[in-house]
Amino acid sequence: MRWYKELNQKEKKTFIAAFGGWAIDALDFMIFTFVIAAIMQLWGINKGEAGLLGTVTLLFSAIGGWGAGILADRYGRVKILQITILWFSICTVLTGFSQNFEQFFVLRALQGLGFGGEWAVGSVLMGEIIRAEHRGKAVGTVQSGWAIGWGIAALLYTVAFSILPIEWAWRTLFWVGALPALLVLYIRKHVPEPEIFKKKLESNTDKVSPWAIFSPDIIKTTIPAAILCTGAQGGYYAVTTWLPTYLKVERHLSVMNTGGYLLVIILGSFCGYIAGAYFTDRFGRKANLVFFSLLSCLSIYLYTVLPLSDEQMLFLGFPLGFAASGIFSGIGAYLTELFPSRIRANGQGFAYNFGRGIGALFPSLVGYLSQSTGLALAIGLFGGGAYVVVLLSTLFLPETKGKVLVE
């Protein structure tokens, strides 16, 4: 973390705010993956319906992410970031009070609006404030906050389902979602608007159309960037949404053992984020995508297709988490560098959240396919195919390593 010492106070405070926001978002979002089995048992829903609950959040996060990006280009990154965090936090808490499938479904959809907006705006804020030589490392390291939040969710799941009745354990996990509201106080006091955004407002008072990202000179970037994000997120959600259920239902692991396996994967995930952050600044954005896509395909195949013992699965959990997460370390900085300042949040919000919206279909598709093929094969087919899409899309995008952001 020597590079962190070279950041100025404004860069450091923005980094802390973004890291904390992403970690708490991960905690709130990943809680759902741990309660799927309990919800299925208590409410008598099937795998397809359970997958739909995961999908609806991601679909609405696509809408929220693009919308937040458009608003951030018009009203400011910091202001919209605070709104998305509060919205996400409130909806997560309310989910814990759901009484049936329909209520849970609606609140998961509303939660997605804030979830998608937080990443879209926070990533642009980081990319515009952190200088070029450290942008990849800083934004990639912020991504590692997801593993921290995921790890806390796994620990809370292990504790809650070990000491509380099942009907209260899952609700308690969602009530922890009140935590993100506290981060807004820090952001209001310490995080400024990026200078490049202030200059944009001063130099151009005309409002830019939300459809500018589809203009002839920009669409050749917008489309392949959106496809790239589709592959990365589709693969990730296909694996992580169903992995706890796979370990518990098909591998018949106990709550304690499932938590232990997941902690190994989460440790690999954290290391993957950090490694990818350095890799993307050292070797380039495209090299990072290619390397981790290939590693993800191999890891998914080994973990879900081969007849592994429980001990082998435990050890292979580390490279599975490492590969699936390392690919994201370069995406945030890459999208920031691909789009011009006047439409940066809009373009980045659309590309990433279009990918999230299409990738959102993967949990449902895995759920429905698993009813005829088994959960392991369904995860393998959709997860592996998604990373092939990432490899193909990188062919149509330029390298942006070291790019200085100017209007």
Buried (B, 14 or more C-beta within 10 A) or exposed (E): EEBEEEBEEBBBBBBBBBBBBBBBBBBBBBBBBBBBBBBBEEBEBEBBBBBBBBBBBBBBBBBBBBBBBBBBBBEBBBBBBBBBBBBBBBBBBBBBEBEEBEEBBBBBBBBBBBBBBBBBBBBBBBBBBBEBBBBBBBBBBBBBBBBBBBBBBBBBBBBBBEEBEBEEBBBBBBBBBBBBBEBBEBBEEBBBBBEBBEEBEEEEEEEBEBEBBEEEEBEEBBBBBBBBBBBBBBBBBBBBBBBBBBBBBBBEBEBEBBBBBBBBBBBBBBBBBBBBBBBBBEBBBBBBBBBBBBBBBBBBEBBBBEEBEEEEBBEBBBBBBBBBBBBBBBBBBBBBBBBBBBBBBBBBBBBBBBBBBBBBBBBBBBBBBBEEEBBBBBBBBBBBBBBBBBBEBBEEBEEBBEBEBEE
